[in-house]
Amino acid sequence: MIIKNCIKCKTCGDVIESTHRHDFKYCSCKRVFVDGGHNYLRRGFTDSQDDYEELSIIEPDEKSTENLG
Ligand SMILES: [Zn+2]
């Protein structure tokens, strides 16, 4: 499961975090964004993934089969 959905922009230094599913956040310089909250990790970048530093915290979810359906 996703504990924290968060990246740091290497250009402007902003740390942005998406806290819910439709919480779409840009950094100040608009080179990178995060989205998806604790449901999925969505990232955007301008040139490459080197535009940001990954700060998310993800824990393996070994009990996910219990929630199928
Ligand atoms: Zn930025």
PDB file of the backbone (N, CA, C, O) and the ligand in Angstrom, with CONECT records:
HET     ZN  A 101       1
ATOM      1  N   MET A   1       0.839  -1.202   0.000  1.00  0.00           N
ATOM      2  CA  MET A   1       0.000   0.000   0.000  1.00  0.00           C
ATOM      3  C   MET A   1       0.869   1.245   0.000  1.00  0.00           C
ATOM      4  O   MET A   1       2.035   1.221   0.394  1.00  0.00           O
ATOM      5  N   ILE A   2       0.266   2.327  -0.452  1.00  0.00           N
ATOM      6  CA  ILE A   2       1.003   3.586  -0.545  1.00  0.00           C
ATOM      7  C   ILE A   2       0.816   4.366   0.764  1.00  0.00           C
ATOM      8  O   ILE A   2      -0.300   4.733   1.134  1.00  0.00           O
ATOM      9  N   ILE A   3       1.911   4.601   1.437  1.00  0.00           N
ATOM     10  CA  ILE A   3       1.860   5.362   2.688  1.00  0.00           C
ATOM     11  C   ILE A   3       1.953   6.851   2.395  1.00  0.00           C
ATOM     12  O   ILE A   3       1.255   7.674   2.989  1.00  0.00           O
ATOM     13  N   LYS A   4       2.842   7.167   1.457  1.00  0.00           N
ATOM     14  CA  LYS A   4       3.048   8.571   1.123  1.00  0.00           C
ATOM     15  C   LYS A   4       3.367   8.694  -0.359  1.00  0.00           C
ATOM     16  O   LYS A   4       4.230   7.986  -0.879  1.00  0.00           O
ATOM     17  N   ASN A   5       2.670   9.592  -1.031  1.00  0.00           N
ATOM     18  CA  ASN A   5       2.847   9.802  -2.461  1.00  0.00           C
ATOM     19  C   ASN A   5       3.481  11.181  -2.643  1.00  0.00           C
ATOM     20  O   ASN A   5       2.789  12.199  -2.658  1.00  0.00           O
ATOM     21  N   CYS A   6       4.792  11.195  -2.778  1.00  0.00           N
ATOM     22  CA  CYS A   6       5.513  12.459  -2.619  1.00  0.00           C
ATOM     23  C   CYS A   6       6.793  12.476  -3.469  1.00  0.00           C
ATOM     24  O   CYS A   6       7.513  11.481  -3.543  1.00  0.00           O
ATOM     25  N   ILE A   7       7.059  13.617  -4.102  1.00  0.00           N
ATOM     26  CA  ILE A   7       8.317  13.794  -4.818  1.00  0.00           C
ATOM     27  C   ILE A   7       8.875  15.185  -4.544  1.00  0.00           C
ATOM     28  O   ILE A   7       8.165  16.080  -4.084  1.00  0.00           O
ATOM     29  N   LYS A   8      10.161  15.344  -4.838  1.00  0.00           N
ATOM     30  CA  LYS A   8      10.796  16.658  -4.722  1.00  0.00           C
ATOM     31  C   LYS A   8      11.294  17.079  -6.092  1.00  0.00           C
ATOM     32  O   LYS A   8      12.001  16.332  -6.769  1.00  0.00           O
ATOM     33  N   CYS A   9      10.917  18.282  -6.490  1.00  0.00           N
ATOM     34  CA  CYS A   9      11.383  18.821  -7.764  1.00  0.00           C
ATOM     35  C   CYS A   9      12.835  19.252  -7.628  1.00  0.00           C
ATOM     36  O   CYS A   9      13.185  19.999  -6.714  1.00  0.00           O
ATOM     37  N   LYS A  10      13.672  18.786  -8.532  1.00  0.00           N
ATOM     38  CA  LYS A  10      15.088  19.146  -8.463  1.00  0.00           C
ATOM     39  C   LYS A  10      15.354  20.540  -9.026  1.00  0.00           C
ATOM     40  O   LYS A  10      16.427  21.106  -8.815  1.00  0.00           O
ATOM     41  N   THR A  11      14.379  21.088  -9.739  1.00  0.00           N
ATOM     42  CA  THR A  11      14.578  22.418 -10.321  1.00  0.00           C
ATOM     43  C   THR A  11      14.253  23.525  -9.320  1.00  0.00           C
ATOM     44  O   THR A  11      15.070  24.418  -9.093  1.00  0.00           O
ATOM     45  N   CYS A  12      13.052  23.468  -8.716  1.00  0.00           N
ATOM     46  CA  CYS A  12      12.658  24.550  -7.793  1.00  0.00           C
ATOM     47  C   CYS A  12      12.782  24.127  -6.331  1.00  0.00           C
ATOM     48  O   CYS A  12      12.697  24.969  -5.437  1.00  0.00           O
ATOM     49  N   GLY A  13      12.979  22.846  -6.080  1.00  0.00           N
ATOM     50  CA  GLY A  13      13.178  22.386  -4.711  1.00  0.00           C
ATOM     51  C   GLY A  13      11.897  22.123  -3.946  1.00  0.00           C
ATOM     52  O   GLY A  13      11.945  21.757  -2.772  1.00  0.00           O
ATOM     53  N   ASP A  14      10.749  22.303  -4.589  1.00  0.00           N
ATOM     54  CA  ASP A  14       9.472  22.052  -3.916  1.00  0.00           C
ATOM     55  C   ASP A  14       9.280  20.568  -3.624  1.00  0.00           C
ATOM     56  O   ASP A  14       9.620  19.707  -4.436  1.00  0.00           O
ATOM     57  N   VAL A  15       8.731  20.292  -2.449  1.00  0.00           N
ATOM     58  CA  VAL A  15       8.288  18.935  -2.136  1.00  0.00           C
ATOM     59  C   VAL A  15       6.772  18.937  -2.254  1.00  0.00           C
ATOM     60  O   VAL A  15       6.086  19.682  -1.554  1.00  0.00           O
ATOM     61  N   ILE A  16       6.251  18.092  -3.152  1.00  0.00           N
ATOM     62  CA  ILE A  16       4.800  18.039  -3.368  1.00  0.00           C
ATOM     63  C   ILE A  16       4.290  16.650  -3.035  1.00  0.00           C
ATOM     64  O   ILE A  16       4.931  15.642  -3.331  1.00  0.00           O
ATOM     65  N   GLU A  17       3.118  16.623  -2.412  1.00  0.00           N
ATOM     66  CA  GLU A  17       2.535  15.356  -1.981  1.00  0.00           C
ATOM     67  C   GLU A  17       1.073  15.303  -2.407  1.00  0.00           C
ATOM     68  O   GLU A  17       0.333  16.273  -2.245  1.00  0.00           O
ATOM     69  N   SER A  18       0.665  14.156  -2.954  1.00  0.00           N
ATOM     70  CA  SER A  18      -0.735  13.937  -3.299  1.00  0.00           C
ATOM     71  C   SER A  18      -1.373  13.122  -2.185  1.00  0.00           C
ATOM     72  O   SER A  18      -0.985  11.979  -1.944  1.00  0.00           O
ATOM     73  N   THR A  19      -2.344  13.707  -1.510  1.00  0.00           N
ATOM     74  CA  THR A  19      -2.918  13.042  -0.328  1.00  0.00           C
ATOM     75  C   THR A  19      -4.227  12.320  -0.612  1.00  0.00           C
ATOM     76  O   THR A  19      -4.616  11.453   0.171  1.00  0.00           O
ATOM     77  N   HIS A  20      -4.913  12.637  -1.685  1.00  0.00           N
ATOM     78  CA  HIS A  20      -6.035  11.805  -2.096  1.00  0.00           C
ATOM     79  C   HIS A  20      -6.020  11.546  -3.579  1.00  0.00           C
ATOM     80  O   HIS A  20      -5.236  12.111  -4.341  1.00  0.00           O
ATOM     81  N   ARG A  21      -6.940  10.648  -3.959  1.00  0.00           N
ATOM     82  CA  ARG A  21      -6.939  10.103  -5.306  1.00  0.00           C
ATOM     83  C   ARG A  21      -6.916  11.179  -6.396  1.00  0.00           C
ATOM     84  O   ARG A  21      -6.212  11.034  -7.396  1.00  0.00           O
ATOM     85  N   HIS A  22      -7.669  12.238  -6.209  1.00  0.00           N
ATOM     86  CA  HIS A  22      -7.720  13.271  -7.249  1.00  0.00           C
ATOM     87  C   HIS A  22      -6.987  14.538  -6.826  1.00  0.00           C
ATOM     88  O   HIS A  22      -7.309  15.644  -7.260  1.00  0.00           O
ATOM     89  N   ASP A  23      -6.009  14.346  -5.982  1.00  0.00           N
ATOM     90  CA  ASP A  23      -5.224  15.480  -5.482  1.00  0.00           C
ATOM     91  C   ASP A  23      -4.011  15.670  -6.396  1.00  0.00           C
ATOM     92  O   ASP A  23      -2.944  15.097  -6.180  1.00  0.00           O
ATOM     93  N   PHE A  24      -4.214  16.486  -7.413  1.00  0.00           N
ATOM     94  CA  PHE A  24      -3.211  16.722  -8.452  1.00  0.00           C
ATOM     95  C   PHE A  24      -2.395  17.944  -8.060  1.00  0.00           C
ATOM     96  O   PHE A  24      -2.941  19.039  -7.920  1.00  0.00           O
ATOM     97  N   LYS A  25      -1.085  17.764  -7.882  1.00  0.00           N
ATOM     98  CA  LYS A  25      -0.256  18.871  -7.406  1.00  0.00           C
ATOM     99  C   LYS A  25       0.942  19.117  -8.326  1.00  0.00           C
ATOM    100  O   LYS A  25       1.690  18.201  -8.667  1.00  0.00           O
ATOM    101  N   TYR A  26       1.095  20.367  -8.708  1.00  0.00           N
ATOM    102  CA  TYR A  26       2.284  20.794  -9.426  1.00  0.00           C
ATOM    103  C   TYR A  26       3.281  21.424  -8.457  1.00  0.00           C
ATOM    104  O   TYR A  26       2.886  21.959  -7.421  1.00  0.00           O
ATOM    105  N   CYS A  27       4.550  21.364  -8.783  1.00  0.00           N
ATOM    106  CA  CYS A  27       5.527  22.169  -8.050  1.00  0.00           C
ATOM    107  C   CYS A  27       5.466  23.609  -8.573  1.00  0.00           C
ATOM    108  O   CYS A  27       4.752  23.892  -9.535  1.00  0.00           O
ATOM    109  N   SER A  28       6.203  24.503  -7.948  1.00  0.00           N
ATOM    110  CA  SER A  28       6.151  25.926  -8.323  1.00  0.00           C
ATOM    111  C   SER A  28       6.536  26.182  -9.769  1.00  0.00           C
ATOM    112  O   SER A  28       5.935  27.029 -10.430  1.00  0.00           O
ATOM    113  N   CYS A  29       7.529  25.462 -10.268  1.00  0.00           N
ATOM    114  CA  CYS A  29       8.010  25.726 -11.623  1.00  0.00           C
ATOM    115  C   CYS A  29       7.272  24.895 -12.674  1.00  0.00           C
ATOM    116  O   CYS A  29       7.545  25.020 -13.867  1.00  0.00           O
ATOM    117  N   LYS A  30       6.334  24.042 -12.230  1.00  0.00           N
ATOM    118  CA  LYS A  30       5.466  23.263 -13.123  1.00  0.00           C
ATOM    119  C   LYS A  30       6.218  22.263 -14.010  1.00  0.00           C
ATOM    120  O   LYS A  30       5.730  21.881 -15.073  1.00  0.00           O
ATOM    121  N   ARG A  31       7.374  21.857 -13.575  1.00  0.00           N
ATOM    122  CA  ARG A  31       8.096  20.832 -14.349  1.00  0.00           C
ATOM    123  C   ARG A  31       7.639  19.427 -13.984  1.00  0.00           C
ATOM    124  O   ARG A  31       7.703  18.511 -14.804  1.00  0.00           O
ATOM    125  N   VAL A  32       7.180  19.264 -12.756  1.00  0.00           N
ATOM    126  CA  VAL A  32       6.765  17.929 -12.312  1.00  0.00           C
ATOM    127  C   VAL A  32       5.447  18.007 -11.546  1.00  0.00           C
ATOM    128  O   VAL A  32       5.095  19.052 -11.000  1.00  0.00           O
ATOM    129  N   PHE A  33       4.716  16.877 -11.513  1.00  0.00           N
ATOM    130  CA  PHE A  33       3.510  16.815 -10.701  1.00  0.00           C
ATOM    131  C   PHE A  33       3.317  15.417 -10.125  1.00  0.00           C
ATOM    132  O   PHE A  33       3.903  14.441 -10.595  1.00  0.00           O
ATOM    133  N   VAL A  34       2.489  15.352  -9.106  1.00  0.00           N
ATOM    134  CA  VAL A  34       2.072  14.074  -8.533  1.00  0.00           C
ATOM    135  C   VAL A  34       0.553  14.021  -8.535  1.00  0.00           C
ATOM    136  O   VAL A  34      -0.123  15.049  -8.528  1.00  0.00           O
ATOM    137  N   ASP A  35       0.027  12.790  -8.546  1.00  0.00           N
ATOM    138  CA  ASP A  35      -1.415  12.576  -8.515  1.00  0.00           C
ATOM    139  C   ASP A  35      -1.659  11.161  -8.007  1.00  0.00           C
ATOM    140  O   ASP A  35      -0.748  10.333  -7.986  1.00  0.00           O
ATOM    141  N   GLY A  36      -2.885  10.892  -7.601  1.00  0.00           N
ATOM    142  CA  GLY A  36      -3.269   9.527  -7.235  1.00  0.00           C
ATOM    143  C   GLY A  36      -3.377   9.267  -5.747  1.00  0.00           C
ATOM    144  O   GLY A  36      -3.939   8.254  -5.333  1.00  0.00           O
ATOM    145  N   GLY A  37      -2.848  10.164  -4.944  1.00  0.00           N
ATOM    146  CA  GLY A  37      -2.957   9.987  -3.498  1.00  0.00           C
ATOM    147  C   GLY A  37      -2.447   8.633  -3.047  1.00  0.00           C
ATOM    148  O   GLY A  37      -1.357   8.203  -3.423  1.00  0.00           O
ATOM    149  N   HIS A  38      -3.262   7.963  -2.227  1.00  0.00           N
ATOM    150  CA  HIS A  38      -2.851   6.660  -1.709  1.00  0.00           C
ATOM    151  C   HIS A  38      -3.408   5.523  -2.545  1.00  0.00           C
ATOM    152  O   HIS A  38      -3.305   4.358  -2.162  1.00  0.00           O
ATOM    153  N   ASN A  39      -4.010   5.863  -3.711  1.00  0.00           N
ATOM    154  CA  ASN A  39      -4.571   4.827  -4.574  1.00  0.00           C
ATOM    155  C   ASN A  39      -3.590   4.352  -5.641  1.00  0.00           C
ATOM    156  O   ASN A  39      -3.472   3.155  -5.902  1.00  0.00           O
ATOM    157  N   TYR A  40      -2.892   5.297  -6.250  1.00  0.00           N
ATOM    158  CA  TYR A  40      -1.907   4.932  -7.269  1.00  0.00           C
ATOM    159  C   TYR A  40      -0.875   6.043  -7.366  1.00  0.00           C
ATOM    160  O   TYR A  40      -1.132   7.183  -6.978  1.00  0.00           O
ATOM    161  N   LEU A  41       0.294   5.700  -7.888  1.00  0.00           N
ATOM    162  CA  LEU A  41       1.372   6.681  -8.027  1.00  0.00           C
ATOM    163  C   LEU A  41       1.397   7.184  -9.458  1.00  0.00           C
ATOM    164  O   LEU A  41       1.765   6.448 -10.374  1.00  0.00           O
ATOM    165  N   ARG A  42       1.013   8.422  -9.651  1.00  0.00           N
ATOM    166  CA  ARG A  42       1.086   9.005 -10.975  1.00  0.00           C
ATOM    167  C   ARG A  42       2.066  10.165 -10.919  1.00  0.00           C
ATOM    168  O   ARG A  42       1.983  11.014 -10.032  1.00  0.00           O
ATOM    169  N   ARG A  43       2.989  10.200 -11.862  1.00  0.00           N
ATOM    170  CA  ARG A  43       3.977  11.252 -11.930  1.00  0.00           C
ATOM    171  C   ARG A  43       3.976  11.886 -13.303  1.00  0.00           C
ATOM    172  O   ARG A  43       3.675  11.250 -14.313  1.00  0.00           O
ATOM    173  N   GLY A  44       4.326  13.174 -13.305  1.00  0.00           N
ATOM    174  CA  GLY A  44       4.552  13.845 -14.572  1.00  0.00           C
ATOM    175  C   GLY A  44       5.873  14.566 -14.506  1.00  0.00           C
ATOM    176  O   GLY A  44       6.282  15.043 -13.447  1.00  0.00           O
ATOM    177  N   PHE A  45       6.534  14.643 -15.633  1.00  0.00           N
ATOM    178  CA  PHE A  45       7.805  15.365 -15.671  1.00  0.00           C
ATOM    179  C   PHE A  45       7.984  15.979 -17.045  1.00  0.00           C
ATOM    180  O   PHE A  45       7.323  15.572 -18.001  1.00  0.00           O
ATOM    181  N   THR A  46       8.866  16.949 -17.151  1.00  0.00           N
ATOM    182  CA  THR A  46       9.044  17.679 -18.395  1.00  0.00           C
ATOM    183  C   THR A  46      10.050  16.990 -19.312  1.00  0.00           C
ATOM    184  O   THR A  46       9.758  16.748 -20.483  1.00  0.00           O
ATOM    185  N   ASP A  47      11.221  16.677 -18.792  1.00  0.00           N
ATOM    186  CA  ASP A  47      12.261  16.072 -19.623  1.00  0.00           C
ATOM    187  C   ASP A  47      12.482  14.596 -19.305  1.00  0.00           C
ATOM    188  O   ASP A  47      12.478  13.758 -20.207  1.00  0.00           O
ATOM    189  N   SER A  48      12.674  14.280 -18.039  1.00  0.00           N
ATOM    190  CA  SER A  48      12.941  12.907 -17.663  1.00  0.00           C
ATOM    191  C   SER A  48      12.642  12.725 -16.185  1.00  0.00           C
ATOM    192  O   SER A  48      12.337  13.683 -15.473  1.00  0.00           O
ATOM    193  N   GLN A  49      12.732  11.494 -15.741  1.00  0.00           N
ATOM    194  CA  GLN A  49      12.493  11.224 -14.327  1.00  0.00           C
ATOM    195  C   GLN A  49      13.589  11.820 -13.452  1.00  0.00           C
ATOM    196  O   GLN A  49      13.456  11.868 -12.229  1.00  0.00           O
ATOM    197  N   ASP A  50      14.668  12.272 -14.076  1.00  0.00           N
ATOM    198  CA  ASP A  50      15.705  12.968 -13.314  1.00  0.00           C
ATOM    199  C   ASP A  50      15.256  14.358 -12.874  1.00  0.00           C
ATOM    200  O   ASP A  50      15.948  15.028 -12.108  1.00  0.00           O
ATOM    201  N   ASP A  51      14.082  14.789 -13.367  1.00  0.00           N
ATOM    202  CA  ASP A  51      13.548  16.086 -12.938  1.00  0.00           C
ATOM    203  C   ASP A  51      13.146  16.088 -11.472  1.00  0.00           C
ATOM    204  O   ASP A  51      13.067  17.147 -10.850  1.00  0.00           O
ATOM    205  N   TYR A  52      12.889  14.895 -10.908  1.00  0.00           N
ATOM    206  CA  TYR A  52      12.442  14.853  -9.515  1.00  0.00           C
ATOM    207  C   TYR A  52      13.136  13.747  -8.734  1.00  0.00           C
ATOM    208  O   TYR A  52      13.715  12.813  -9.291  1.00  0.00           O
ATOM    209  N   GLU A  53      13.049  13.897  -7.429  1.00  0.00           N
ATOM    210  CA  GLU A  53      13.586  12.896  -6.517  1.00  0.00           C
ATOM    211  C   GLU A  53      12.404  12.197  -5.865  1.00  0.00           C
ATOM    212  O   GLU A  53      11.509  12.848  -5.326  1.00  0.00           O
ATOM    213  N   GLU A  54      12.401  10.883  -5.915  1.00  0.00           N
ATOM    214  CA  GLU A  54      11.275  10.119  -5.369  1.00  0.00           C
ATOM    215  C   GLU A  54      11.342  10.077  -3.847  1.00  0.00           C
ATOM    216  O   GLU A  54      12.351   9.661  -3.277  1.00  0.00           O
ATOM    217  N   LEU A  55      10.275  10.504  -3.195  1.00  0.00           N
ATOM    218  CA  LEU A  55      10.242  10.502  -1.733  1.00  0.00           C
ATOM    219  C   LEU A  55       9.088   9.661  -1.193  1.00  0.00           C
ATOM    220  O   LEU A  55       8.804   9.677   0.004  1.00  0.00           O
ATOM    221  N   SER A  56       8.432   8.934  -2.081  1.00  0.00           N
ATOM    222  CA  SER A  56       7.267   8.164  -1.644  1.00  0.00           C
ATOM    223  C   SER A  56       7.645   7.022  -0.717  1.00  0.00           C
ATOM    224  O   SER A  56       8.756   6.494  -0.752  1.00  0.00           O
ATOM    225  N   ILE A  57       6.679   6.665   0.111  1.00  0.00           N
ATOM    226  CA  ILE A  57       6.848   5.515   0.999  1.00  0.00           C
ATOM    227  C   ILE A  57       5.788   4.476   0.627  1.00  0.00           C
ATOM    228  O   ILE A  57       4.587   4.741   0.679  1.00  0.00           O
ATOM    229  N   ILE A  58       6.262   3.295   0.253  1.00  0.00           N
ATOM    230  CA  ILE A  58       5.358   2.226  -0.162  1.00  0.00           C
ATOM    231  C   ILE A  58       5.659   0.978   0.655  1.00  0.00           C
ATOM    232  O   ILE A  58       6.814   0.577   0.798  1.00  0.00           O
ATOM    233  N   GLU A  59       4.605   0.371   1.186  1.00  0.00           N
ATOM    234  CA  GLU A  59       4.776  -0.881   1.921  1.00  0.00           C
ATOM    235  C   GLU A  59       4.168  -2.015   1.124  1.00  0.00           C
ATOM    236  O   GLU A  59       3.077  -1.882   0.570  1.00  0.00           O
ATOM    237  N   PRO A  60       4.878  -3.137   1.068  1.00  0.00           N
ATOM    238  CA  PRO A  60       4.313  -4.302   0.382  1.00  0.00           C
ATOM    239  C   PRO A  60       3.007  -4.706   1.039  1.00  0.00           C
ATOM    240  O   PRO A  60       2.916  -4.785   2.264  1.00  0.00           O
ATOM    241  N   ASP A  61       1.984  -4.964   0.210  1.00  0.00           N
ATOM    242  CA  ASP A  61       0.688  -5.321   0.748  1.00  0.00           C
ATOM    243  C   ASP A  61       0.434  -6.813   0.520  1.00  0.00           C
ATOM    244  O   ASP A  61      -0.097  -7.210  -0.518  1.00  0.00           O
ATOM    245  N   GLU A  62       0.807  -7.606   1.470  1.00  0.00           N
ATOM    246  CA  GLU A  62       0.726  -9.058   1.312  1.00  0.00           C
ATOM    247  C   GLU A  62      -0.682  -9.594   1.483  1.00  0.00           C
ATOM    248  O   GLU A  62      -0.952 -10.750   1.157  1.00  0.00           O
ATOM    249  N   LYS A  63      -1.570  -8.775   1.985  1.00  0.00           N
ATOM    250  CA  LYS A  63      -2.936  -9.228   2.221  1.00  0.00           C
ATOM    251  C   LYS A  63      -3.912  -8.706   1.167  1.00  0.00           C
ATOM    252  O   LYS A  63      -5.124  -8.711   1.382  1.00  0.00           O
ATOM    253  N   SER A  64      -3.385  -8.260   0.037  1.00  0.00           N
ATOM    254  CA  SER A  64      -4.248  -7.623  -0.952  1.00  0.00           C
ATOM    255  C   SER A  64      -5.309  -8.582  -1.514  1.00  0.00           C
ATOM    256  O   SER A  64      -6.364  -8.128  -1.957  1.00  0.00           O
ATOM    257  N   THR A  65      -5.056  -9.872  -1.506  1.00  0.00           N
ATOM    258  CA  THR A  65      -6.028 -10.821  -2.058  1.00  0.00           C
ATOM    259  C   THR A  65      -7.328 -10.824  -1.263  1.00  0.00           C
ATOM    260  O   THR A  65      -8.367 -11.228  -1.784  1.00  0.00           O
ATOM    261  N   GLU A  66      -7.285 -10.389  -0.032  1.00  0.00           N
ATOM    262  CA  GLU A  66      -8.494 -10.348   0.782  1.00  0.00           C
ATOM    263  C   GLU A  66      -9.494  -9.315   0.283  1.00  0.00           C
ATOM    264  O   GLU A  66     -10.684  -9.384   0.592  1.00  0.00           O
ATOM    265  N   ASN A  67      -9.001  -8.364  -0.487  1.00  0.00           N
ATOM    266  CA  ASN A  67      -9.868  -7.278  -0.902  1.00  0.00           C
ATOM    267  C   ASN A  67     -10.310  -7.371  -2.360  1.00  0.00           C
ATOM    268  O   ASN A  67     -10.857  -6.408  -2.898  1.00  0.00           O
ATOM    269  N   LEU A  68     -10.088  -8.487  -2.991  1.00  0.00           N
ATOM    270  CA  LEU A  68     -10.532  -8.633  -4.375  1.00  0.00           C
ATOM    271  C   LEU A  68     -12.061  -8.659  -4.429  1.00  0.00           C
ATOM    272  O   LEU A  68     -12.719  -9.225  -3.556  1.00  0.00           O
ATOM    273  N   GLY A  69     -12.613  -8.028  -5.480  1.00  0.00           N
ATOM    274  CA  GLY A  69     -14.064  -8.039  -5.616  1.00  0.00           C
ATOM    275  C   GLY A  69     -14.639  -6.909  -4.844  1.00  0.00           C
ATOM    276  O   GLY A  69     -15.857  -6.732  -4.823  1.00  0.00           O
TER     277      GLY A  69
HETATM  278 ZN    ZN A 101       9.663  22.570  -9.710  1.00  0.00          ZN2+
END
